[in-house]
Amino acid sequence: MQPKTENIEKIRVKNAVFYPIVLCSMVILIFILEKITKSDLSHYGTDPRTVKGLLGIITTPFIHSNFEHLFGNVIPLFVLTFALFYFYRGIALISFALMWLCSGLLLWLIGRDSYHVGASGIIYALVFFLFFSGIFRHHIPLIAISAIVVFLYGSFVWGIFPRITNPEISWEGHLSGAFTGIVFAVILREYGPKKAEETWDDEPDDDNPYWMEK
């Protein structure tokens, strides 16, 4: 039985790692092409409350202003996306898609008049979703993931406050992602992995218990 269990685990890891590899590869490739062609793709970011800015809901996470911005986003994007697809594989794809779209839409609604670029919105959504999902489900392994997320990315919480965040950083994108992550952690708390319910075998009825025997 041991080899079969190991094979299942390998398949599970391969399936979970597929999505972050594809996503992060696309982000890096787009950044490289932008630099090679000396193009400026910032206009594909989110331009709040404009019709053309709606495209940014899809494209914003693929656009980064410089290497530092790219490097700061790709690593947590990979780690958090892997965690989502590994531990929440039954609902990972739908929750990821919903958080991507809804965090982008919220940014489009509340963002300041400027182009917003980068994957930080979806990163914040993943951080808050993974943290609160583990807490809501009362399941020890998932709570452990919540603790690890806090340990690695707990400082991210300061990024949602405008007076603390660097003015050049989109705190609106961070706030949109955090809010979206919490909302879907609540909405999807009854779906996907959860703590197994404890069951007790009923004692068979004994019409003549030993203490009644003569």
PyMOL commands that set and color helices and strands:
alter all, ss='L'
color gray80, all
select helices_A, chain A and resi 2-36+42-44+52-62+67-87+92-110+120-137+140-160+171-187+210-212
alter helices_A, ss='H'
color red, helices_A
deselect
rebuild
show_as cartoon
